[in-house]
Amino acid sequence: MFSWFKRKPKPLPGQKVAHQPPGLVFPWHKGWKLTALDETMIAVPVAILGDNETINSVIHCDDSVRISIPTATHTDESERITFWLQPGESVWLSKSCQGVVVAQSEGDTVARRFMLTEVTNDAEQGDAPYPRGM
């Protein structure tokens, strides 16, 4: 009855779709919006947030995305920011970094799918972010 709640978004013809298995590091270039097609967790280094930067100057996402950010004043290089994405939710960064899809359980090797959309340069400079072509 409520199966329409669980419908996964489908990419439009010509849209870029990436497949990323858990545990393998991938380059995440600034200005590229990842829209989850599958439920997933992505981790990025906490170092993408500089000492005097606000979170929303670097991280942009849908309001419903769950984010975990370390709260210690002195973080080490191994600490990560984690995003929990449901199908259809998006996140993009104003800085390039390396990301990794986090395995949901031991032995999880299923590649997660993402639609890729390039965000306009104006959006990266603080304006409202709109994907190209909208």
C-alpha positions in Angstrom: 0.0 0.0 0.0 2.7 2.5 0.9 5.3 1.3 -1.6 5.3 4.7 -3.3 7.2 6.0 -0.1 10.1 3.6 -1.0 10.4 4.5 -4.7 13.9 5.2 -5.7 14.6 8.1 -8.0 15.6 7.1 -11.5 18.2 8.9 -13.6 17.0 10.7 -16.7 18.4 9.7 -20.0 21.9 11.3 -20.4 22.4 11.9 -16.7 25.7 10.8 -15.2 25.4 7.9 -12.8 28.4 6.7 -10.7 28.7 3.3 -8.9 30.9 3.2 -5.8 31.7 0.2 -3.7 32.2 0.5 0.0 35.7 1.0 1.3 37.2 2.4 -1.8 38.3 6.0 -1.7 37.1 8.2 -4.6 37.9 11.8 -5.6 35.0 14.2 -4.9 35.6 17.4 -6.8 34.1 20.6 -5.6 30.8 21.6 -7.1 29.7 18.0 -7.9 26.4 17.1 -6.3 25.8 13.5 -5.4 22.2 12.4 -5.3 21.8 9.0 -3.7 19.9 6.4 -5.7 20.4 3.8 -2.9 20.6 4.3 0.9 24.2 5.0 1.7 26.7 6.5 4.1 29.6 8.7 2.8 32.6 9.8 4.9 35.0 12.7 4.1 37.9 14.1 6.1 37.0 16.6 8.8 40.0 18.6 7.5 37.7 20.0 4.7 36.4 22.4 7.4 39.2 25.0 8.0 39.7 26.6 11.4 37.6 29.7 10.7 35.1 28.3 8.2 31.4 27.8 8.9 30.0 24.4 8.1 27.5 25.8 5.5 30.3 27.5 3.6 31.7 24.0 2.7 28.9 21.5 3.1 25.6 21.9 1.2 22.8 19.3 1.4 19.1 18.7 1.6 17.6 19.5 5.0 16.7 15.8 5.6 20.3 14.6 5.3 21.8 13.3 8.6 25.3 14.6 9.2 27.8 13.6 11.9 30.6 16.1 12.6 33.2 15.5 15.3 32.8 18.2 18.0 36.3 18.0 19.6 38.2 21.3 19.4 41.4 19.4 18.3 40.5 16.8 15.8 43.1 14.5 14.2 43.5 13.6 10.6 41.7 10.3 10.9 38.4 11.8 12.0 35.6 11.9 9.4 32.4 13.8 8.7 29.7 11.2 7.8 26.6 11.8 5.7 23.6 9.4 5.8 21.7 9.6 2.5 18.3 8.2 1.7 17.4 7.7 -2.0 16.8 11.1 -3.6 18.8 13.1 -1.0 21.8 15.1 -2.2 25.0 16.6 -0.9 27.7 18.7 -2.5 30.9 20.4 -1.3 32.6 23.7 -2.0 36.0 22.1 -1.6 37.5 19.0 -3.3 38.4 16.1 -1.1 38.4 12.3 -1.0 35.3 10.5 0.0 34.5 6.9 0.8 31.2 4.9 0.9 31.0 3.3 4.4 30.0 -0.3 4.5 26.6 -0.9 6.3 27.7 -4.3 7.7 30.6 -6.7 7.6 30.9 -8.2 4.1 29.0 -5.4 2.5 30.4 -5.1 -1.0 27.3 -3.7 -2.9 28.2 -0.7 -5.0 26.0 2.4 -4.2 24.7 4.4 -7.1 24.7 8.2 -7.3 23.4 10.7 -9.9 26.1 13.3 -10.6 25.1 16.9 -11.3 27.5 19.8 -11.6 26.6 22.8 -9.5 27.1 26.3 -11.0 30.0 28.4 -10.0 27.7 31.1 -8.6 26.3 28.6 -6.2 29.7 27.8 -4.9 30.4 31.4 -4.1 27.5 31.6 -1.6 24.4 32.1 -3.8 21.6 29.6 -3.7 22.9 26.4 -5.3 21.2 25.4 -8.5 22.3 22.5 -10.6 23.2 23.4 -14.2 20.3 23.1 -16.6 17.6 24.1 -14.1 
